[in-house]
Amino acid sequence: MPWGSQDTAKFEKEWSMKPVKLHGFLDFNRDVQILKYKDGEKGVDVVTPFYTHLDKEEKACGILVNRGCSPWDVKNHRYDRAVETTTV
């Protein structure tokens, strides 16, 4: 890997936690809910694929977005699914 020989502090300063903007769409049909306890309360982290473009073979490419923790009793009640495209 090209960064393997770099000084760790230098790499962190140049590459770690840089703000970026991506435009695309969230695939709510492929949400993953991961059990999580926050402040002693049971809930789920909601992770959703965010597709940004198609590759040469017309396959959707993107990233996974952790959209945060949802309390257990409302984990399946989502108002945000009407969004078609967005920027993260």
C-alpha positions in Angstrom: 0.0 0.0 0.0 1.4 3.4 -0.9 0.8 4.9 2.5 2.4 1.9 4.4 5.9 3.5 4.5 4.6 7.0 5.6 5.0 8.4 9.0 1.7 7.7 10.9 1.4 11.3 12.2 1.9 12.7 8.7 -0.6 10.3 7.2 -3.2 11.2 9.9 -2.7 15.0 9.3 -3.0 14.7 5.5 -5.7 12.0 5.2 -7.7 11.4 8.3 -11.1 12.8 9.0 -11.4 15.2 6.0 -14.8 16.6 5.3 -16.2 15.6 1.9 -19.6 16.0 0.1 -21.1 13.2 -1.9 -24.3 13.3 -4.0 -26.4 10.2 -4.5 -29.2 8.2 -3.0 -29.7 6.1 0.1 -31.0 2.6 -0.5 -33.5 2.3 2.4 -34.4 -1.3 1.3 -30.9 -2.4 2.3 -30.7 -0.8 5.8 -28.8 -2.8 8.3 -29.6 -2.4 12.0 -26.9 -3.1 14.5 -27.9 -3.7 18.1 -26.4 -0.9 20.3 -26.8 0.3 23.9 -26.5 4.0 24.4 -26.6 5.5 27.9 -28.1 2.2 29.1 -30.9 2.3 26.6 -31.4 -0.5 23.9 -31.4 0.8 20.3 -29.9 0.2 16.9 -27.4 1.9 14.7 -28.9 2.3 11.3 -26.4 1.7 8.4 -27.6 2.4 4.9 -25.9 2.0 1.5 -25.4 5.4 -0.3 -24.9 5.0 -4.0 -22.9 7.7 -5.8 -22.3 6.5 -9.3 -22.3 3.5 -11.7 -19.1 1.8 -12.7 -18.1 0.7 -16.3 -20.3 -2.3 -16.0 -23.3 -0.3 -14.8 -23.1 -1.6 -11.3 -24.0 0.8 -8.5 -21.0 2.0 -6.4 -21.0 3.9 -3.1 -20.3 3.8 0.6 -22.0 2.8 3.8 -23.4 5.6 5.9 -24.0 5.2 9.7 -27.1 7.3 10.1 -27.0 7.1 13.9 -28.7 5.4 16.8 -32.5 4.9 16.9 -34.3 3.9 20.1 -35.5 0.2 20.1 -39.2 1.0 20.3 -39.1 3.1 17.1 -36.4 1.3 15.2 -38.7 0.4 12.3 -40.6 3.6 12.1 -38.9 5.8 9.5 -40.0 9.1 8.2 -37.0 9.7 6.0 -37.7 7.1 3.3 -39.3 9.6 1.0 -36.0 11.2 0.1 -34.9 10.4 -3.5 -31.5 12.0 -3.7 -29.4 13.7 -1.1 -25.9 15.0 -0.2 -23.9 13.7 2.7 
